[in-house]
Amino acid sequence: MFTGIIEQKGIIREIKTIGTNRIFWIESDLCSQLSIDQSISHNGVCLTIEEINHPLHRVTAIEETLLKTNLGAYSTGDIINLERCMQMNGRIDGHIVQGHVDTTGICTNVSEKNGSWEFSFDIDDSFSGLIIEKGSISLNGISLTIFNVTNTNFTVAVIPYTFEHTNMNLLKKNDIVNIEFDIIGKYVQRFHQLGGSTK
């Protein structure tokens, strides 16, 4: 479980395809603090560290992960957001993020606002019930607040710190991002789909 507060950016140094899997070697300053079997959020995708060769760590994305996320589109040299799992003895500065990406979205607009930035995204209308004005969302693993919500589009505002310390500063129109909707919203939606019954 994560909070959506990115700790470091990593650089993809090598990608191998074996069967339907993609294997990533990622370089980061975070590597010295990692351990094998640890769960790490990679652009919002929870992946298990399989090998460490400082300053690199290795993870594998299986077919299901590649179908639901943007990891299949990444190339050597690309930058990804990294976050270690949360500790239960501290503050949750973002919101509860599982690292289980629900879908991807397409960036439709980037606007510089004299010190901050606004990004708009299109999503499939089947997810419209999971976005609400001033609600939380995870984009490439970043905890953000959404506004200007329609059935198929929403906007987020990004402060300078987040812009500088994540890969949001590389995002441009038509880029694809990983989206994880708020877990509470997903449970509420499921409850109503079942007619308000737990049976």
C-alpha positions in Angstrom: 0.0 0.0 0.0 1.2 3.5 -0.9 0.3 7.1 -0.4 1.0 8.6 -3.8 3.9 10.8 -2.5 6.7 10.1 -4.9 10.1 9.5 -3.3 12.5 9.4 -6.3 12.6 9.3 -10.0 14.2 6.2 -11.7 15.7 5.7 -15.1 14.9 2.6 -17.1 18.4 1.2 -18.1 17.4 -2.1 -19.7 14.3 -3.9 -20.9 14.0 -7.5 -21.8 11.0 -9.4 -23.1 10.7 -13.0 -22.1 7.4 -14.7 -23.2 4.6 -12.3 -22.3 6.6 -10.6 -19.6 8.7 -7.4 -19.6 11.7 -7.3 -17.3 13.0 -3.8 -16.3 16.3 -2.8 -14.8 15.9 0.6 -13.1 18.5 2.9 -11.8 17.8 5.2 -8.9 19.3 6.9 -5.8 16.7 4.8 -3.8 18.4 1.5 -4.7 20.6 1.4 -1.6 17.5 1.4 0.6 15.7 -1.4 -1.3 15.6 -5.1 -0.6 14.6 -8.2 -2.6 10.9 -9.1 -2.2 10.0 -5.5 -1.4 7.0 -4.0 -3.1 7.7 -0.7 -4.9 5.4 1.5 -6.9 6.7 2.1 -10.4 4.6 4.9 -12.0 1.8 3.7 -9.8 2.2 0.0 -10.5 3.1 -2.2 -7.6 5.9 -4.5 -8.6 8.2 -6.8 -6.6 11.9 -6.4 -6.5 13.5 -9.6 -7.8 17.2 -8.6 -7.9 19.5 -5.8 -6.8 22.7 -4.8 -8.5 23.5 -1.4 -7.0 22.5 1.2 -8.3 20.0 -1.0 -10.3 17.0 -3.1 -9.3 15.0 -5.6 -11.4 11.3 -6.1 -11.6 9.0 -8.0 -13.9 5.6 -6.9 -15.4 3.4 -9.8 -16.4 0.9 -9.8 -19.3 -2.1 -8.6 -17.1 0.0 -5.7 -15.8 1.1 -4.7 -19.3 -2.5 -4.8 -20.6 -3.8 -2.5 -17.8 -0.9 0.0 -17.6 1.4 2.1 -19.7 4.5 0.0 -18.9 4.4 -1.7 -22.3 5.0 1.6 -24.0 8.2 2.5 -22.0 11.7 2.4 -23.5 15.2 2.4 -22.2 16.1 5.9 -20.9 12.5 6.7 -19.8 11.9 8.2 -16.4 9.4 6.7 -13.9 8.1 7.6 -10.5 9.2 5.5 -7.5 7.6 5.1 -4.1 8.3 2.5 -1.4 5.3 1.0 0.5 3.9 3.1 3.3 4.8 2.6 7.0 1.8 2.3 9.3 3.5 4.4 12.0 3.5 7.6 10.0 1.3 10.2 8.3 -0.6 9.5 5.1 0.3 12.7 3.2 -1.5 11.7 0.0 -4.3 9.1 0.0 -4.5 5.3 0.1 -3.0 4.0 -3.1 -2.9 0.2 -3.7 -0.6 0.2 -6.7 -3.3 -1.7 -8.6 -3.8 0.4 -11.8 -7.5 0.4 -12.9 -7.0 1.8 -16.4 -5.0 4.3 -18.5 -5.9 7.8 -19.5 -4.8 10.2 -22.3 -3.5 13.6 -21.6 -5.6 16.1 -23.6 -4.1 19.4 -22.5 -1.2 20.9 -20.5 -1.4 24.5 -19.3 1.2 26.5 -17.5 -0.4 28.8 -14.9 2.4 31.2 -14.0 3.9 29.0 -11.2 1.7 25.9 -11.4 0.5 23.5 -14.1 -2.8 22.0 -15.1 -3.2 18.7 -16.9 -6.4 17.4 -18.4 -7.1 13.7 -19.1 -9.7 11.7 -21.0 -10.9 8.3 -19.6 -13.5 5.8 -20.8 -17.0 6.8 -19.6 -17.3 3.4 -17.9 -15.2 4.9 -15.1 -17.2 8.1 -14.8 -18.8 7.0 -11.5 -15.3 6.9 -9.9 -14.3 10.6 -10.4 -15.8 13.3 -8.3 -15.1 17.0 -8.0 -12.2 17.5 -5.5 -11.8 13.8 -5.2 -8.4 11.9 -5.0 -6.8 10.1 -7.9 -3.4 8.5 -8.6 -1.8 9.4 -11.9 1.5 7.5 -12.6 1.5 6.9 -8.9 1.1 10.5 -7.9 -1.7 11.4 -5.4 -3.6 14.4 -7.0 -6.9 16.2 -6.6 -9.3 16.3 -9.5 -11.6 19.1 -10.7 -13.5 20.2 -13.8 -15.0 16.7 -13.9 -17.2 15.5 -16.8 -18.1 11.9 -17.6 -15.0 11.4 -19.7 -12.5 14.1 -18.7 -11.0 15.7 -15.6 -8.2 18.1 -14.7 -5.5 18.1 -12.0 -3.3 21.0 -10.8 0.3 20.4 -10.1 2.5 22.5 -7.7 6.1 23.3 -8.6 7.6 20.7 -6.1 5.5 17.9 -7.7 6.3 19.1 -11.2 10.1 19.1 -10.5 10.3 15.8 -8.5 8.1 13.5 -10.6 7.8 12.8 -14.3 4.9 15.2 -14.7 7.4 17.6 -16.2 7.8 15.2 -19.1 4.1 14.8 -19.7 2.7 16.2 -22.9 -0.5 16.1 -24.9 -1.5 12.6 -26.1 0.7 10.8 -23.5 -0.8 7.9 -21.7 -0.8 7.7 -17.9 -1.6 5.0 -15.3 -4.8 5.7 -13.3 -5.9 4.2 -10.0 -9.2 5.5 -8.7 -9.8 6.1 -5.0 -10.4 2.7 -3.2 -13.2 4.1 -1.1 -15.1 5.2 -4.3 -14.6 1.7 -5.8 -16.2 0.0 -2.7 -19.1 2.5 -2.7 -19.7 1.9 -6.4 -19.6 -1.9 -5.9 -22.0 -1.6 -3.0 -24.6 0.3 -5.1 -24.1 -2.1 -8.0 -25.2 -4.9 -5.6 -28.3 -3.0 -4.7 -27.0 -1.8 -1.4 -26.6 -5.3 -0.1 -23.5 -7.2 1.2 -25.1 -10.6 0.3 
